[in-house]
Amino acid sequence: MFFSTERLLAKKITQADQNGYFQIFSASDVAEYDEFEPISMEDAATDIKGIVERYKLNNSTECEIGVYPKDQSELVGVLYYKIEDDTIFIGYHFNGLFRGQGFAREAVQGLTYYLLNKFDFPIVAKVDSENKRSIHLLEKLGFLQDHEYEEFQFFKGRPHVELLFFYPD
């Protein structure tokens, strides 16, 4: 297990999570602000195989973590971090069926504390400027927008503006 919060466990994803993983990443609203398209069940199996392989690396600089309510075994979200150039980039995706229950807030806050205790690097999140729910979540958790940073991208047939949020020291 990576960490726990009042209501959630953050632990390794396994092949048994394939259906929950599929439910998260096959949803068009989850993929809306990312470059990936909704996945198939076969894609979910392949993705999880890669995730499990990365767990075997002791010093992996990239990790996906499953989020599970303590009172059930269903995967409801996936947290992500990647260490690059002495900076930790985080990401998160949650099953829309659990939206409004505070799981994303609780899990991302837990991830932030976990990373602050484990590493001595700044924590940042890149967010599509139209992803209001994610921006609101980061701001609620104390992340601040770096107003000097804006990255313009083009995917899914339209332009996107990526914003950068950082967790203050």
Secondary structure, 3 states (H helix, E strand, C coil): CCEECCCEEEECCCHHHHHHHHHHHCCHHHHCCCCCCCCCHHHHHHHHHHHHHHHCCCCCCEEEEEEEECCCCCCCEEEEEEEECCEEEEEEEECHHHCCCCHHHHHHHHHHHHHHHHCCCCEEEEEECCCHHHHHHHHHCCCEEEEEEEEEEEECCEEEEEEEEECCC
